[in-house]
Amino acid sequence: MQQSWSVSAQTRLLVVAPHPDDETLGCGLLIQQVLAAGGTVQILLLTDGDNNPWPQRYIERRLHIGPASRRRWGVRRRNEVMRALEQLGVPATALHPLGWQDMEVTGRLRGDPAGSIAAVRSVMQAFQPSLVCCPALRDSHPDHGAAHVLCRLALAGISPSPILLAYPVHGGAEPANYPVAIDASVDERERKLRALAEHHTQMVLSGARMRRLALGPELYVQIAGPPGQGRLPWRPPAAVRPWLRLLVATPDGIRDWNWRHAPLARDPDGAYRLSWPGHRVNGLAFAKLHLDWPSPWIFDHWGWHAL
């Protein structure tokens, strides 16, 4: 059963967007409704979407994309998000861009967990949101799943904690998994479509999919309470285990093991369980299974799991 959601003049909404266009696709209707109610909206933009090679190759008619080309593309996408926010009624001063590298949010979390969490937490502490919207944990884009983990770890240091909603963009968004639905008036949906059209670089190759997402209700799931237990959902085949890595993130730090050296136990039913003493079974911890080799396929196969 889907739930409705209400906002008021006291709502302070922080939207966490890994890339330009996520703010519109995930929360374009909710942003409008908060502003219409007299509330306040700010956007935390993690990257400028600079590592987006196929649309860039198509639009610029180039095969090779070097560092200077990526920087230019990132500037272009930053300008697009500014125009999209203007369409939604969000002032330019409400955008907080961190300028992290596209496709490297997981790497940043792994390489500099304290600095990455602090960067997100500082925006939250300065704005003091009552409502935070971040990507869904199981979103198949690696930057989105990592953004969810970063938000959860950053919020672990904030009291009182705001309401947290998670929105899907990539992968199946089954309504049963996202019971909070934000529907819209005709005018609100048209404004969302106009904002989406400002992301011209993304609409060129993916316009049909993006418009289809924008025409439906916005779906969210409210995140509350401890995540779960220490059981892992994966049973990877033996053939890939030599190249598999297990990444575990907690408020106390990050650990990254080769699968063969990870502190794992087997349950009677064959499921794997994390047996690392630093893992908080009754607290906040997230695990990610990933292959330690480069691949042209950008989306996660296993992704993140809340422990």
Residue, then its C-alpha position, 0 to 999 in steps of 0.5 A: m500500500q502506498q502512503s501519501w506525504s505532506v509538507s509544511a512551511q516548517t519543512r527544510l528539505l535537503v536533496v542529496a544528488p550524486h549527479p546533475d539530473d538526479e535532483t529533478l528525476g528523484c525529487g522534482l515534485l517534492i521540491q516544488q511542493v515544499l516550496a509551495a508550502g513555504g518551506t526551504v529547499q537546498i541541494l547537495l550535489l556530490t559530482d558534476g557528472d563529468n565522467n559521462p562519456w557516451p553522451q559526450r562522444y555523441i554530442e561532441r562527435r569525438l572518440h577520445i575524452g581526456p581530462a580537459s574534455r571531462r572538465r568542460w563537460g562537468v562545467r556544462r552539466r553544472n550549468e544545466v543543473m542551475r537552469a533546472l533548479e531555476q525551473l523548479g523555483v530553487p534559488a542558485t544559492a541553495l546549491h552546494p556542489l562538492g565537485w567530487q569526481d563522477m564514478e568515484v564516490t565509492g572510491r572516495l568513501r573507501g580512500d577518505p571516509a572521514g573527510s567524505i563523511a565530514a563534507v556531507r555532515s557539514v552541509m547537514q549541520a549548517f542547513q539543519p534539515s527536517l527532511v533529507c532525500c538521498p538515493a536508494l541503497r540498492d540503486s544500481h549506479p555505484d555513485h548512488g549506493a555510495a551516496h546513500v551510505l555516506c548520508r546514513l553515516a553522516l546522519a549518525g553524528i546528528s541529533p535530532s536526526p531528520i526524517l530520511l527518504a530514499y528515492p530510486v533512479h536506476g534499476g527496478a523501482e517496484p512500488a511495493n519497495y517504495p511505499v511513499a508516493i508523491d503525486a502532482s498536479v498538471d502544472e507541477r508535472e509540467r514544471k518537472l518536465r521543463a526542468l528535466a529538459e534543461h539537462h540536455t546532455q542527458m536527454v539526447l540519448s536517454g530522453a525517453r526513459m527519463r521522461r517516462l520516469a518523470l511522468g510517474p509518481e515520485l517514489y520513496v521509502q522512509i529509512a528508520g531504525p537499525p538496518g538488520q543482521g550480519r548475514l550477507p545476501w550473496r553467494p558468489p560463484a567460486a570462479v570469481r572469488p579470487w577477484l572479489r572484494l568485500l567493503v564494509a562501512t561503519p561510523d567507525g571506519i571502512r574495511d576492504w578485504n579480498w573475499r578469501h581473507a574477509p572475516l566470514a562465517r557460514d550459517p547452516d543454510g550456507a549463507y555467509r555472515l560477517s564475523w568481524p569484531g568491528h562490525r556493529v551487528n546491532g548498529l549501522a553497517f553496510a557491505k558492498l561486494h565488488l570485483d577488483w578489475p576495471s569494466p566498461w559496465i558502470f552499473d553494480h552487479w551486487g551493490w550495497h547491503a545494509l547489515 
